Amino acid sequence: MSEIAFWQKCVRQGQRIAGLLGRPMTLGVRAIALDDAGRVFLVRHGYVPGFHLPGGGVESGETAIESLLRELSEEGGLEAAETPRLLGLYYNPRHSRRDHVALYLVRDVRQDKPRAPDWEIVESGFFPLDALPEGATPSTRARIGEYLRRTEPALVW
């Protein structure tokens, strides 16, 4: 490697590090996951109150869709019958000032067997869109409402 190429590589690496330190951002994914009866899958975690849309953080080296499919499998034993469709990208300052959430629609998800409760997911299941469980979070209700009314997504989760 020439001396110039070495320094160019060092400068690029320095720019990457400066970008991470100066503008770090996290990305999460969530899904409005519907079964063939049109019911939405929700989870209740053991570490935060309320029912939520399934999802989680995008790991290094993963695409958002890969992360979403992994989370659906882990949180509910769900398998997508079709490619998820992006509904919106939201800023999530309640989690942190640097967090964003990509919301996807996944139709006709299948579940081989219900997920057994554990410390992470204490309850989960499919619910009619017009009869969400008590304790469904305001953000969960808002995202489902946007989907049902076909309104533009809010900017903030």
Secondary structure, DSSP 8 states (H G I E B T S, - for coil): --HHHHHHHHHHHHHHHHHHHHS--EEEEEEEEB-TTS-EEEEEESSS-SEE-SEEE--TT--HHHHHHHHHHHHH-EE-SS--EEEEEEE-TTT-TTEEEEEEEE-S-EESS-----SSEEEEEEE-TTS--TTB-HHHHHHHHHHHHT----SB-
